[in-house]
Amino acid sequence: MRLSDCPADRLASIKSRHQIVIASKCHGLVANDPGTCTYLTPELKERREYVNQSGLSCAAMFNAADASLARLETTYIDLL
């Protein structure tokens, strides 16, 4: 992946953050390593480090939102 293809880099290049809407989703499992395809390895949900990292529990939704914020390098999401 080229650096310019990274969503965080594209967001950083936008000068008027208030003119765009950032939407994210939750429920699916996102691995710590971006190269891991979680849909091909469903057993990850059973591992200790992935507890509360998927589903629709309150903890899972907050964890998903925090992870999205970190990946996008922004301070807020407009729509979850």
N, CA, C and O atoms as a Maestro MAE file, in Angstrom:
{
 s_m_m2io_version
 :::
 2.0.0
}

f_m_ct {
 s_m_title
 :::
 protein
 m_atom[320] {
  # First column is atom index #
  i_m_mmod_type
  r_m_x_coord
  r_m_y_coord
  r_m_z_coord
  i_m_residue_number
  s_m_chain_name
  s_m_pdb_residue_name
  s_m_pdb_atom_name
  i_m_atomic_number
  :::
  1 25 0.844 -1.179 0.000 1 A "MET " " N  " 7
  2 3 0.000 0.000 0.000 1 A "MET " " CA " 6
  3 2 0.887 1.239 0.000 1 A "MET " " C  " 6
  4 15 1.791 1.375 0.825 1 A "MET " " O  " 8
  5 25 0.618 2.116 -0.918 2 A "ARG " " N  " 7
  6 3 1.344 3.384 -0.955 2 A "ARG " " CA " 6
  7 2 0.845 4.272 0.173 2 A "ARG " " C  " 6
  8 15 -0.304 4.169 0.602 2 A "ARG " " O  " 8
  9 25 1.711 5.131 0.638 3 A "LEU " " N  " 7
  10 3 1.358 6.009 1.739 3 A "LEU " " CA " 6
  11 2 0.156 6.877 1.397 3 A "LEU " " C  " 6
  12 15 -0.673 7.151 2.265 3 A "LEU " " O  " 8
  13 25 0.049 7.312 0.156 4 A "SER " " N  " 7
  14 3 -1.062 8.179 -0.239 4 A "SER " " CA " 6
  15 2 -2.389 7.436 -0.282 4 A "SER " " C  " 6
  16 15 -3.444 8.069 -0.335 4 A "SER " " O  " 8
  17 25 -2.359 6.084 -0.261 5 A "ASP " " N  " 7
  18 3 -3.589 5.306 -0.268 5 A "ASP " " CA " 6
  19 2 -4.168 5.132 1.130 5 A "ASP " " C  " 6
  20 15 -5.279 4.622 1.274 5 A "ASP " " O  " 8
  21 25 -3.452 5.537 2.144 6 A "CYS " " N  " 7
  22 3 -3.888 5.381 3.527 6 A "CYS " " CA " 6
  23 2 -5.005 6.390 3.826 6 A "CYS " " C  " 6
  24 15 -4.835 7.580 3.562 6 A "CYS " " O  " 8
  25 25 -6.146 5.937 4.375 7 A "PRO " " N  " 7
  26 3 -7.231 6.880 4.676 7 A "PRO " " CA " 6
  27 2 -6.801 8.005 5.607 7 A "PRO " " C  " 6
  28 15 -7.259 9.137 5.451 7 A "PRO " " O  " 8
  29 25 -5.938 7.720 6.562 8 A "ALA " " N  " 7
  30 3 -5.491 8.768 7.488 8 A "ALA " " CA " 6
  31 2 -4.723 9.857 6.753 8 A "ALA " " C  " 6
  32 15 -4.859 11.037 7.072 8 A "ALA " " O  " 8
  33 25 -3.917 9.468 5.770 9 A "ASP " " N  " 7
  34 3 -3.174 10.465 4.995 9 A "ASP " " CA " 6
  35 2 -4.112 11.307 4.142 9 A "ASP " " C  " 6
  36 15 -3.913 12.515 4.006 9 A "ASP " " O  " 8
  37 25 -5.124 10.685 3.573 10 A "ARG " " N  " 7
  38 3 -6.092 11.449 2.780 10 A "ARG " " CA " 6
  39 2 -6.866 12.412 3.661 10 A "ARG " " C  " 6
  40 15 -7.126 13.545 3.257 10 A "ARG " " O  " 8
  41 25 -7.242 11.973 4.874 11 A "LEU " " N  " 7
  42 3 -7.949 12.870 5.786 11 A "LEU " " CA " 6
  43 2 -7.072 14.038 6.200 11 A "LEU " " C  " 6
  44 15 -7.550 15.167 6.319 11 A "LEU " " O  " 8
  45 25 -5.800 13.772 6.420 12 A "ALA " " N  " 7
  46 3 -4.882 14.834 6.828 12 A "ALA " " CA " 6
  47 2 -4.721 15.887 5.739 12 A "ALA " " C  " 6
  48 15 -4.449 17.051 6.032 12 A "ALA " " O  " 8
  49 25 -4.889 15.480 4.484 13 A "SER " " N  " 7
  50 3 -4.725 16.432 3.385 13 A "SER " " CA " 6
  51 2 -5.948 17.331 3.205 13 A "SER " " C  " 6
  52 15 -5.874 18.337 2.500 13 A "SER " " O  " 8
  53 25 -7.063 16.981 3.828 14 A "ILE " " N  " 7
  54 3 -8.280 17.789 3.728 14 A "ILE " " CA " 6
  55 2 -8.209 18.900 4.768 14 A "ILE " " C  " 6
  56 15 -8.077 18.641 5.964 14 A "ILE " " O  " 8
  57 25 -8.297 20.111 4.306 15 A "LYS " " N  " 7
  58 3 -8.141 21.258 5.202 15 A "LYS " " CA " 6
  59 2 -9.414 21.560 5.989 15 A "LYS " " C  " 6
  60 15 -9.337 22.078 7.104 15 A "LYS " " O  " 8
  61 25 -10.569 21.250 5.436 16 A "SER " " N  " 7
  62 3 -11.836 21.583 6.080 16 A "SER " " CA " 6
  63 2 -12.534 20.303 6.537 16 A "SER " " C  " 6
  64 15 -13.396 19.777 5.833 16 A "SER " " O  " 8
  65 25 -12.163 19.810 7.704 17 A "ARG " " N  " 7
  66 3 -12.724 18.555 8.217 17 A "ARG " " CA " 6
  67 2 -14.242 18.641 8.354 17 A "ARG " " C  " 6
  68 15 -14.932 17.635 8.194 17 A "ARG " " O  " 8
  69 25 -14.768 19.828 8.646 18 A "HIS " " N  " 7
  70 3 -16.207 19.987 8.834 18 A "HIS " " CA " 6
  71 2 -16.993 19.820 7.530 18 A "HIS " " C  " 6
  72 15 -18.221 19.755 7.570 18 A "HIS " " O  " 8
  73 25 -16.331 19.750 6.393 19 A "GLN " " N  " 7
  74 3 -17.018 19.595 5.115 19 A "GLN " " CA " 6
  75 2 -17.159 18.140 4.685 19 A "GLN " " C  " 6
  76 15 -17.767 17.863 3.651 19 A "GLN " " O  " 8
  77 25 -16.616 17.218 5.449 20 A "ILE " " N  " 7
  78 3 -16.748 15.804 5.111 20 A "ILE " " CA " 6
  79 2 -17.433 15.071 6.258 20 A "ILE " " C  " 6
  80 15 -17.422 15.528 7.401 20 A "ILE " " O  " 8
  81 25 -18.022 13.936 5.936 21 A "VAL " " N  " 7
  82 3 -18.670 13.083 6.931 21 A "VAL " " CA " 6
  83 2 -17.905 11.770 6.985 21 A "VAL " " C  " 6
  84 15 -17.711 11.112 5.963 21 A "VAL " " O  " 8
  85 25 -17.474 11.395 8.175 22 A "ILE " " N  " 7
  86 3 -16.780 10.125 8.362 22 A "ILE " " CA " 6
  87 2 -17.755 9.152 9.004 22 A "ILE " " C  " 6
  88 15 -18.290 9.408 10.082 22 A "ILE " " O  " 8
  89 25 -17.975 8.040 8.330 23 A "ALA " " N  " 7
  90 3 -18.845 6.986 8.847 23 A "ALA " " CA " 6
  91 2 -18.004 5.747 9.109 23 A "ALA " " C  " 6
  92 15 -17.039 5.473 8.396 23 A "ALA " " O  " 8
  93 25 -18.378 5.015 10.121 24 A "SER " " N  " 7
  94 3 -17.688 3.773 10.448 24 A "SER " " CA " 6
  95 2 -18.743 2.729 10.771 24 A "SER " " C  " 6
  96 15 -19.930 3.038 10.870 24 A "SER " " O  " 8
  97 25 -18.304 1.506 10.933 25 A "LYS " " N  " 7
  98 3 -19.244 0.440 11.265 25 A "LYS " " CA " 6
  99 2 -18.657 -0.405 12.382 25 A "LYS " " C  " 6
  100 15 -17.463 -0.345 12.676 25 A "LYS " " O  " 8
  101 25 -19.522 -1.187 12.992 26 A "CYS " " N  " 7
  102 3 -19.051 -2.095 14.023 26 A "CYS " " CA " 6
  103 2 -19.759 -3.432 13.842 26 A "CYS " " C  " 6
  104 15 -20.713 -3.527 13.069 26 A "CYS " " O  " 8
  105 25 -19.323 -4.420 14.515 27 A "HIS " " N  " 7
  106 3 -19.820 -5.782 14.589 27 A "HIS " " CA " 6
  107 2 -18.748 -6.768 14.179 27 A "HIS " " C  " 6
  108 15 -18.491 -7.729 14.903 27 A "HIS " " O  " 8
  109 25 -18.110 -6.554 13.026 28 A "GLY " " N  " 7
  110 3 -17.092 -7.483 12.561 28 A "GLY " " CA " 6
  111 2 -15.799 -7.354 13.345 28 A "GLY " " C  " 6
  112 15 -15.523 -6.321 13.955 28 A "GLY " " O  " 8
  113 25 -15.024 -8.402 13.319 29 A "LEU " " N  " 7
  114 3 -13.743 -8.434 14.018 29 A "LEU " " CA " 6
  115 2 -12.664 -7.781 13.163 29 A "LEU " " C  " 6
  116 15 -12.553 -8.070 11.972 29 A "LEU " " O  " 8
  117 25 -11.879 -6.912 13.763 30 A "VAL " " N  " 7
  118 3 -10.736 -6.295 13.097 30 A "VAL " " CA " 6
  119 2 -9.490 -6.739 13.848 30 A "VAL " " C  " 6
  120 15 -9.373 -6.525 15.055 30 A "VAL " " O  " 8
  121 25 -8.572 -7.351 13.134 31 A "ALA " " N  " 7
  122 3 -7.347 -7.852 13.766 31 A "ALA " " CA " 6
  123 2 -6.388 -6.715 14.077 31 A "ALA " " C  " 6
  124 15 -6.476 -5.635 13.493 31 A "ALA " " O  " 8
  125 25 -5.480 -6.965 14.993 32 A "ASN " " N  " 7
  126 3 -4.460 -5.965 15.330 32 A "ASN " " CA " 6
  127 2 -3.529 -5.712 14.157 32 A "ASN " " C  " 6
  128 15 -3.037 -4.598 13.981 32 A "ASN " " O  " 8
  129 25 -3.284 -6.744 13.354 33 A "ASP " " N  " 7
  130 3 -2.431 -6.637 12.169 33 A "ASP " " CA " 6
  131 2 -3.320 -6.369 10.957 33 A "ASP " " C  " 6
  132 15 -4.167 -7.204 10.637 33 A "ASP " " O  " 8
  133 25 -3.158 -5.231 10.266 34 A "PRO " " N  " 7
  134 3 -4.020 -4.912 9.125 34 A "PRO " " CA " 6
  135 2 -3.992 -5.954 8.010 34 A "PRO " " C  " 6
  136 15 -4.926 -6.017 7.211 34 A "PRO " " O  " 8
  137 25 -2.947 -6.765 7.938 35 A "GLY " " N  " 7
  138 3 -2.847 -7.766 6.888 35 A "GLY " " CA " 6
  139 2 -3.613 -9.046 7.166 35 A "GLY " " C  " 6
  140 15 -3.674 -9.919 6.301 35 A "GLY " " O  " 8
  141 25 -4.199 -9.183 8.346 36 A "THR " " N  " 7
  142 3 -4.929 -10.395 8.713 36 A "THR " " CA " 6
  143 2 -6.370 -10.307 8.235 36 A "THR " " C  " 6
  144 15 -7.079 -9.356 8.563 36 A "THR " " O  " 8
  145 25 -6.803 -11.292 7.465 37 A "CYS " " N  " 7
  146 3 -8.193 -11.366 6.995 37 A "CYS " " CA " 6
  147 2 -9.013 -12.101 8.046 37 A "CYS " " C  " 6
  148 15 -8.962 -13.328 8.129 37 A "CYS " " O  " 8
  149 25 -9.761 -11.366 8.840 38 A "THR " " N  " 7
  150 3 -10.491 -11.979 9.949 38 A "THR " " CA " 6
  151 2 -11.653 -12.841 9.490 38 A "THR " " C  " 6
  152 15 -12.037 -13.771 10.199 38 A "THR " " O  " 8
  153 25 -12.219 -12.565 8.339 39 A "TYR " " N  " 7
  154 3 -13.325 -13.393 7.867 39 A "TYR " " CA " 6
  155 2 -12.853 -14.773 7.436 39 A "TYR " " C  " 6
  156 15 -13.658 -15.700 7.341 39 A "TYR " " O  " 8
  157 25 -11.562 -14.920 7.174 40 A "LEU " " N  " 7
  158 3 -11.006 -16.228 6.829 40 A "LEU " " CA " 6
  159 2 -10.533 -16.992 8.062 40 A "LEU " " C  " 6
  160 15 -10.246 -18.187 7.981 40 A "LEU " " O  " 8
  161 25 -10.452 -16.315 9.193 41 A "THR " " N  " 7
  162 3 -9.997 -16.956 10.430 41 A "THR " " CA " 6
  163 2 -10.992 -16.671 11.557 41 A "THR " " C  " 6
  164 15 -10.695 -15.895 12.465 41 A "THR " " O  " 8
  165 25 -12.178 -17.298 11.502 42 A "PRO " " N  " 7
  166 3 -13.198 -17.027 12.520 42 A "PRO " " CA " 6
  167 2 -12.784 -17.451 13.927 42 A "PRO " " C  " 6
  168 15 -13.378 -17.001 14.907 42 A "PRO " " O  " 8
  169 25 -11.767 -18.317 14.036 43 A "GLU " " N  " 7
  170 3 -11.322 -18.748 15.365 43 A "GLU " " CA " 6
  171 2 -10.657 -17.619 16.154 43 A "GLU " " C  " 6
  172 15 -10.420 -17.772 17.352 43 A "GLU " " O  " 8
  173 25 -10.355 -16.505 15.519 44 A "LEU " " N  " 7
  174 3 -9.773 -15.366 16.243 44 A "LEU " " CA " 6
  175 2 -10.710 -14.859 17.337 44 A "LEU " " C  " 6
  176 15 -10.249 -14.380 18.373 44 A "LEU " " O  " 8
  177 25 -12.027 -14.959 17.115 45 A "LYS " " N  " 7
  178 3 -12.993 -14.484 18.107 45 A "LYS " " CA " 6
  179 2 -12.842 -15.204 19.440 45 A "LYS " " C  " 6
  180 15 -13.186 -14.659 20.489 45 A "LYS " " O  " 8
  181 25 -12.327 -16.426 19.397 46 A "GLU " " N  " 7
  182 3 -12.179 -17.228 20.606 46 A "GLU " " CA " 6
  183 2 -10.891 -16.917 21.365 46 A "GLU " " C  " 6
  184 15 -10.732 -17.351 22.506 46 A "GLU " " O  " 8
  185 25 -9.987 -16.189 20.765 47 A "ARG " " N  " 7
  186 3 -8.705 -15.893 21.413 47 A "ARG " " CA " 6
  187 2 -8.872 -14.780 22.441 47 A "ARG " " C  " 6
  188 15 -9.680 -13.869 22.262 47 A "ARG " " O  " 8
  189 25 -8.122 -14.864 23.485 48 A "ARG " " N  " 7
  190 3 -8.249 -13.942 24.614 48 A "ARG " " CA " 6
  191 2 -8.086 -12.478 24.210 48 A "ARG " " C  " 6
  192 15 -8.826 -11.618 24.688 48 A "ARG " " O  " 8
  193 25 -7.128 -12.189 23.339 49 A "GLU " " N  " 7
  194 3 -6.872 -10.787 22.982 49 A "GLU " " CA " 6
  195 2 -7.966 -10.172 22.104 49 A "GLU " " C  " 6
  196 15 -7.951 -8.968 21.846 49 A "GLU " " O  " 8
  197 25 -8.917 -10.998 21.643 50 A "TYR " " N  " 7
  198 3 -9.992 -10.481 20.796 50 A "TYR " " CA " 6
  199 2 -11.352 -10.480 21.489 50 A "TYR " " C  " 6
  200 15 -12.377 -10.270 20.840 50 A "TYR " " O  " 8
  201 25 -11.370 -10.713 22.809 51 A "VAL " " N  " 7
  202 3 -12.617 -10.631 23.564 51 A "VAL " " CA " 6
  203 2 -13.100 -9.181 23.512 51 A "VAL " " C  " 6
  204 15 -12.306 -8.254 23.674 51 A "VAL " " O  " 8
  205 25 -14.378 -8.990 23.290 52 A "ASN " " N  " 7
  206 3 -15.001 -7.659 23.174 52 A "ASN " " CA " 6
  207 2 -14.465 -6.852 21.999 52 A "ASN " " C  " 6
  208 15 -14.481 -5.622 22.044 52 A "ASN " " O  " 8
  209 25 -13.995 -7.512 20.958 53 A "GLN " " N  " 7
  210 3 -13.533 -6.816 19.761 53 A "GLN " " CA " 6
  211 2 -14.491 -7.006 18.587 53 A "GLN " " C  " 6
  212 15 -14.232 -6.507 17.492 53 A "GLN " " O  " 8
  213 25 -15.584 -7.718 18.802 54 A "SER " " N  " 7
  214 3 -16.582 -7.886 17.742 54 A "SER " " CA " 6
  215 2 -17.944 -8.044 18.394 54 A "SER " " C  " 6
  216 15 -18.048 -8.313 19.590 54 A "SER " " O  " 8
  217 25 -18.980 -7.874 17.597 55 A "GLY " " N  " 7
  218 3 -20.339 -7.993 18.107 55 A "GLY " " CA " 6
  219 2 -20.938 -6.630 18.387 55 A "GLY " " C  " 6
  220 15 -20.393 -5.598 17.996 55 A "GLY " " O  " 8
  221 25 -22.072 -6.647 19.072 56 A "LEU " " N  " 7
  222 3 -22.796 -5.405 19.326 56 A "LEU " " CA " 6
  223 2 -22.926 -5.092 20.810 56 A "LEU " " C  " 6
  224 15 -23.814 -4.338 21.207 56 A "LEU " " O  " 8
  225 25 -22.058 -5.658 21.625 57 A "SER " " N  " 7
  226 3 -22.069 -5.287 23.041 57 A "SER " " CA " 6
  227 2 -21.547 -3.857 23.167 57 A "SER " " C  " 6
  228 15 -20.881 -3.346 22.267 57 A "SER " " O  " 8
  229 25 -21.850 -3.237 24.265 58 A "CYS " " N  " 7
  230 3 -21.396 -1.859 24.484 58 A "CYS " " CA " 6
  231 2 -19.873 -1.769 24.397 58 A "CYS " " C  " 6
  232 15 -19.332 -0.871 23.752 58 A "CYS " " O  " 8
  233 25 -19.193 -2.701 25.047 59 A "ALA " " N  " 7
  234 3 -17.724 -2.687 25.032 59 A "ALA " " CA " 6
  235 2 -17.190 -2.870 23.618 59 A "ALA " " C  " 6
  236 15 -16.240 -2.194 23.225 59 A "ALA " " O  " 8
  237 25 -17.790 -3.776 22.849 60 A "ALA " " N  " 7
  238 3 -17.328 -4.031 21.481 60 A "ALA " " CA " 6
  239 2 -17.527 -2.802 20.597 60 A "ALA " " C  " 6
  240 15 -16.668 -2.486 19.774 60 A "ALA " " O  " 8
  241 25 -18.655 -2.107 20.761 61 A "MET " " N  " 7
  242 3 -18.900 -0.915 19.942 61 A "MET " " CA " 6
  243 2 -17.919 0.208 20.286 61 A "MET " " C  " 6
  244 15 -17.415 0.887 19.392 61 A "MET " " O  " 8
  245 25 -17.648 0.404 21.572 62 A "PHE " " N  " 7
  246 3 -16.669 1.422 21.959 62 A "PHE " " CA " 6
  247 2 -15.279 1.055 21.463 62 A "PHE " " C  " 6
  248 15 -14.538 1.918 20.994 62 A "PHE " " O  " 8
  249 25 -14.921 -0.226 21.565 63 A "ASN " " N  " 7
  250 3 -13.611 -0.663 21.067 63 A "ASN " " CA " 6
  251 2 -13.497 -0.462 19.561 63 A "ASN " " C  " 6
  252 15 -12.448 -0.050 19.068 63 A "ASN " " O  " 8
  253 25 -14.576 -0.752 18.824 64 A "ALA " " N  " 7
  254 3 -14.562 -0.569 17.372 64 A "ALA " " CA " 6
  255 2 -14.415 0.908 17.016 64 A "ALA " " C  " 6
  256 15 -13.658 1.260 16.112 64 A "ALA " " O  " 8
  257 25 -15.139 1.769 17.728 65 A "ALA " " N  " 7
  258 3 -15.041 3.207 17.463 65 A "ALA " " CA " 6
  259 2 -13.644 3.726 17.789 65 A "ALA " " C  " 6
  260 15 -13.076 4.503 17.021 65 A "ALA " " O  " 8
  261 25 -13.091 3.304 18.915 66 A "ASP " " N  " 7
  262 3 -11.731 3.732 19.275 66 A "ASP " " CA " 6
  263 2 -10.706 3.259 18.256 66 A "ASP " " C  " 6
  264 15 -9.781 3.995 17.914 66 A "ASP " " O  " 8
  265 25 -10.867 2.026 17.766 67 A "ALA " " N  " 7
  266 3 -9.934 1.500 16.766 67 A "ALA " " CA " 6
  267 2 -10.048 2.280 15.454 67 A "ALA " " C  " 6
  268 15 -9.037 2.554 14.808 67 A "ALA " " O  " 8
  269 25 -11.275 2.637 15.058 68 A "SER " " N  " 7
  270 3 -11.460 3.433 13.840 68 A "SER " " CA " 6
  271 2 -10.813 4.802 13.982 68 A "SER " " C  " 6
  272 15 -10.152 5.282 13.061 68 A "SER " " O  " 8
  273 25 -11.004 5.426 15.131 69 A "LEU " " N  " 7
  274 3 -10.383 6.731 15.371 69 A "LEU " " CA " 6
  275 2 -8.867 6.642 15.274 69 A "LEU " " C  " 6
  276 15 -8.220 7.524 14.708 69 A "LEU " " O  " 8
  277 25 -8.311 5.586 15.824 70 A "ALA " " N  " 7
  278 3 -6.854 5.426 15.777 70 A "ALA " " CA " 6
  279 2 -6.369 5.189 14.350 70 A "ALA " " C  " 6
  280 15 -5.362 5.762 13.934 70 A "ALA " " O  " 8
  281 25 -7.086 4.341 13.593 71 A "ARG " " N  " 7
  282 3 -6.664 4.058 12.215 71 A "ARG " " CA " 6
  283 2 -6.793 5.288 11.327 71 A "ARG " " C  " 6
  284 15 -5.956 5.522 10.456 71 A "ARG " " O  " 8
  285 25 -7.839 6.069 11.548 72 A "LEU " " N  " 7
  286 3 -8.071 7.257 10.721 72 A "LEU " " CA " 6
  287 2 -7.305 8.480 11.222 72 A "LEU " " C  " 6
  288 15 -7.234 9.501 10.537 72 A "LEU " " O  " 8
  289 25 -6.737 8.369 12.411 73 A "GLU " " N  " 7
  290 3 -5.998 9.476 13.017 73 A "GLU " " CA " 6
  291 2 -6.834 10.751 13.057 73 A "GLU " " C  " 6
  292 15 -6.389 11.821 12.642 73 A "GLU " " O  " 8
  293 25 -8.047 10.608 13.562 74 A "THR " " N  " 7
  294 3 -8.947 11.744 13.714 74 A "THR " " CA " 6
  295 2 -9.532 11.706 15.118 74 A "THR " " C  " 6
  296 15 -9.357 10.722 15.836 74 A "THR " " O  " 8
  297 25 -10.219 12.758 15.511 75 A "THR " " N  " 7
  298 3 -10.716 12.842 16.883 75 A "THR " " CA " 6
  299 2 -12.189 12.490 17.027 75 A "THR " " C  " 6
  300 15 -12.658 12.257 18.140 75 A "THR " " O  " 8
  301 25 -12.931 12.445 15.915 76 A "TYR " " N  " 7
  302 3 -14.336 12.072 16.030 76 A "TYR " " CA " 6
  303 2 -14.839 11.433 14.744 76 A "TYR " " C  " 6
  304 15 -14.305 11.654 13.657 76 A "TYR " " O  " 8
  305 25 -15.886 10.633 14.910 77 A "ILE " " N  " 7
  306 3 -16.587 9.980 13.802 77 A "ILE " " CA " 6
  307 2 -17.974 10.596 13.762 77 A "ILE " " C  " 6
  308 15 -18.604 10.766 14.806 77 A "ILE " " O  " 8
  309 25 -18.456 10.931 12.578 78 A "ASP " " N  " 7
  310 3 -19.761 11.570 12.460 78 A "ASP " " CA " 6
  311 2 -20.915 10.577 12.547 78 A "ASP " " C  " 6
  312 15 -21.984 10.909 13.060 78 A "ASP " " O  " 8
  313 25 -20.705 9.375 12.055 79 A "LEU " " N  " 7
  314 3 -21.783 8.391 11.981 79 A "LEU " " CA " 6
  315 2 -21.220 7.017 12.273 79 A "LEU " " C  " 6
  316 15 -20.254 6.591 11.639 79 A "LEU " " O  " 8
  317 25 -21.821 6.315 13.235 80 A "LEU " " N  " 7
  318 3 -21.372 4.961 13.572 80 A "LEU " " CA " 6
  319 2 -22.485 3.991 13.254 80 A "LEU " " C  " 6
  320 15 -22.332 2.787 13.458 80 A "LEU " " O  " 8
  :::
 }
 m_bond[319] {
  # First column is bond index #
  i_m_from
  i_m_to
  i_m_order
  :::
  1 1 2 1
  2 2 3 1
  3 3 4 2
  4 3 5 1
  5 5 6 1
  6 6 7 1
  7 7 8 2
  8 7 9 1
  9 9 10 1
  10 10 11 1
  11 11 12 2
  12 11 13 1
  13 13 14 1
  14 14 15 1
  15 15 16 2
  16 15 17 1
  17 17 18 1
  18 18 19 1
  19 19 20 2
  20 19 21 1
  21 21 22 1
  22 22 23 1
  23 23 24 2
  24 23 25 1
  25 25 26 1
  26 26 27 1
  27 27 28 2
  28 27 29 1
  29 29 30 1
  30 30 31 1
  31 31 32 2
  32 31 33 1
  33 33 34 1
  34 34 35 1
  35 35 36 2
  36 35 37 1
  37 37 38 1
  38 38 39 1
  39 39 40 2
  40 39 41 1
  41 41 42 1
  42 42 43 1
  43 43 44 2
  44 43 45 1
  45 45 46 1
  46 46 47 1
  47 47 48 2
  48 47 49 1
  49 49 50 1
  50 50 51 1
  51 51 52 2
  52 51 53 1
  53 53 54 1
  54 54 55 1
  55 55 56 2
  56 55 57 1
  57 57 58 1
  58 58 59 1
  59 59 60 2
  60 59 61 1
  61 61 62 1
  62 62 63 1
  63 63 64 2
  64 63 65 1
  65 65 66 1
  66 66 67 1
  67 67 68 2
  68 67 69 1
  69 69 70 1
  70 70 71 1
  71 71 72 2
  72 71 73 1
  73 73 74 1
  74 74 75 1
  75 75 76 2
  76 75 77 1
  77 77 78 1
  78 78 79 1
  79 79 80 2
  80 79 81 1
  81 81 82 1
  82 82 83 1
  83 83 84 2
  84 83 85 1
  85 85 86 1
  86 86 87 1
  87 87 88 2
  88 87 89 1
  89 89 90 1
  90 90 91 1
  91 91 92 2
  92 91 93 1
  93 93 94 1
  94 94 95 1
  95 95 96 2
  96 95 97 1
  97 97 98 1
  98 98 99 1
  99 99 100 2
  100 99 101 1
  101 101 102 1
  102 102 103 1
  103 103 104 2
  104 103 105 1
  105 105 106 1
  106 106 107 1
  107 107 108 2
  108 107 109 1
  109 109 110 1
  110 110 111 1
  111 111 112 2
  112 111 113 1
  113 113 114 1
  114 114 115 1
  115 115 116 2
  116 115 117 1
  117 117 118 1
  118 118 119 1
  119 119 120 2
  120 119 121 1
  121 121 122 1
  122 122 123 1
  123 123 124 2
  124 123 125 1
  125 125 126 1
  126 126 127 1
  127 127 128 2
  128 127 129 1
  129 129 130 1
  130 130 131 1
  131 131 132 2
  132 131 133 1
  133 133 134 1
  134 134 135 1
  135 135 136 2
  136 135 137 1
  137 137 138 1
  138 138 139 1
  139 139 140 2
  140 139 141 1
  141 141 142 1
  142 142 143 1
  143 143 144 2
  144 143 145 1
  145 145 146 1
  146 146 147 1
  147 147 148 2
  148 147 149 1
  149 149 150 1
  150 150 151 1
  151 151 152 2
  152 151 153 1
  153 153 154 1
  154 154 155 1
  155 155 156 2
  156 155 157 1
  157 157 158 1
  158 158 159 1
  159 159 160 2
  160 159 161 1
  161 161 162 1
  162 162 163 1
  163 163 164 2
  164 163 165 1
  165 165 166 1
  166 166 167 1
  167 167 168 2
  168 167 169 1
  169 169 170 1
  170 170 171 1
  171 171 172 2
  172 171 173 1
  173 173 174 1
  174 174 175 1
  175 175 176 2
  176 175 177 1
  177 177 178 1
  178 178 179 1
  179 179 180 2
  180 179 181 1
  181 181 182 1
  182 182 183 1
  183 183 184 2
  184 183 185 1
  185 185 186 1
  186 186 187 1
  187 187 188 2
  188 187 189 1
  189 189 190 1
  190 190 191 1
  191 191 192 2
  192 191 193 1
  193 193 194 1
  194 194 195 1
  195 195 196 2
  196 195 197 1
  197 197 198 1
  198 198 199 1
  199 199 200 2
  200 199 201 1
  201 201 202 1
  202 202 203 1
  203 203 204 2
  204 203 205 1
  205 205 206 1
  206 206 207 1
  207 207 208 2
  208 207 209 1
  209 209 210 1
  210 210 211 1
  211 211 212 2
  212 211 213 1
  213 213 214 1
  214 214 215 1
  215 215 216 2
  216 215 217 1
  217 217 218 1
  218 218 219 1
  219 219 220 2
  220 219 221 1
  221 221 222 1
  222 222 223 1
  223 223 224 2
  224 223 225 1
  225 225 226 1
  226 226 227 1
  227 227 228 2
  228 227 229 1
  229 229 230 1
  230 230 231 1
  231 231 232 2
  232 231 233 1
  233 233 234 1
  234 234 235 1
  235 235 236 2
  236 235 237 1
  237 237 238 1
  238 238 239 1
  239 239 240 2
  240 239 241 1
  241 241 242 1
  242 242 243 1
  243 243 244 2
  244 243 245 1
  245 245 246 1
  246 246 247 1
  247 247 248 2
  248 247 249 1
  249 249 250 1
  250 250 251 1
  251 251 252 2
  252 251 253 1
  253 253 254 1
  254 254 255 1
  255 255 256 2
  256 255 257 1
  257 257 258 1
  258 258 259 1
  259 259 260 2
  260 259 261 1
  261 261 262 1
  262 262 263 1
  263 263 264 2
  264 263 265 1
  265 265 266 1
  266 266 267 1
  267 267 268 2
  268 267 269 1
  269 269 270 1
  270 270 271 1
  271 271 272 2
  272 271 273 1
  273 273 274 1
  274 274 275 1
  275 275 276 2
  276 275 277 1
  277 277 278 1
  278 278 279 1
  279 279 280 2
  280 279 281 1
  281 281 282 1
  282 282 283 1
  283 283 284 2
  284 283 285 1
  285 285 286 1
  286 286 287 1
  287 287 288 2
  288 287 289 1
  289 289 290 1
  290 290 291 1
  291 291 292 2
  292 291 293 1
  293 293 294 1
  294 294 295 1
  295 295 296 2
  296 295 297 1
  297 297 298 1
  298 298 299 1
  299 299 300 2
  300 299 301 1
  301 301 302 1
  302 302 303 1
  303 303 304 2
  304 303 305 1
  305 305 306 1
  306 306 307 1
  307 307 308 2
  308 307 309 1
  309 309 310 1
  310 310 311 1
  311 311 312 2
  312 311 313 1
  313 313 314 1
  314 314 315 1
  315 315 316 2
  316 315 317 1
  317 317 318 1
  318 318 319 1
  319 319 320 2
  :::
 }
}
